Amino acid sequence: MGDATTIPAINGATTVRAPIEKAFRIFTTSFDTWWPREFHIGQAEMAEAILEPREGGRWYERGVDGSECDWGRVLAWEPPLRLLVTWQINGSWQYDPDPKHASEIEVRFTAEGPEQTRVELEHRHLDRLVDGQALRDGIGEGGGWSSNLALFARAVATEE
Amino acid sequence: MAAYGEPRLSLFGDPSRRAIFELLARHPWSVGELAKQLPITRPAVSQHLRVLKDGGLVFSRSQGTRRLYQIDPAGVAALRAYLDRVWDQALGAYQRAAEAAPDDL
């Protein structure tokens, strides 16, 4: 198993002009309305990205062909202050059901005013993904990880 | 985190470097082969490869007399850099959606 400090956590933050309840609601129940379409796991184009609004809920995508791909699970559901979900997509771009290989995303919402909310995100335990067997073994030319990196590179190129 | 923001910008902040990264994500190439596909010189390609290599996103290996470059798919830095950009874009999209949505949504 990797050292817990191998990969630093990713920290992101944004401030939105919206009350905290709305900020939480858009992030969670309206997840599908804003998640960038190019970031999907399944072979099919993504029709919908769903975050089930409860502890233990699924976080997954549904493809245009009806297929579903899990991303993770909801570990903590504390509206409007905090959301904790797992991200269990390994290097072969597959869902790894083993909780020991689950990275975590914590999102904290802080009201800075009646119409302004600070949203802070931390994606941590990334080393657990690297510890997954698939990431060590499943890398081949044209495989999931490299082709998704190519998709990603194109997405970045068009964005900027 | 500021300490990690700068390397990220320098890794992806240049269009030629992104183009090289994209080519390598699909196929391993030598410096010369990369230069043929891009409007930049071989020394410029080499320079970008060095940055990507130092950033842990690509590595090189010898194949006969050729030196091939490819992305490091198992690389910790590649994984982190990828997810970092995912969240960067996702949070931006989220902010725009939250501010555009009607209050009663």
Interface residues (C-beta under 8 A of the other chain):
Chain A: T6 I7 P8 I10 N11 G12 A13 T14 T15 V16 R17 A18 P19 K22 A23 R25 I26 F27 S30 T33 W34 W35 P36 F39 G91 V119 L121 H123 L126 D127 L129 V130 L135 R136 I139 E141 G142 G143 W145 S146 S147 L149 A150 F152 A153 R154 A155 V156 A157 E159
Chain B: M1 Y4 F12 P15 R18 A19 F21 E22 A25 R26 H27 P28 I71 P73 A74 V76 A78 L79 R80 Y82 L83 D84 R85 V86 W87 D88 Q89 A90 L91 G92 A93 Y94 Q95 R96 A97 A98 E99 A101 D103 L105
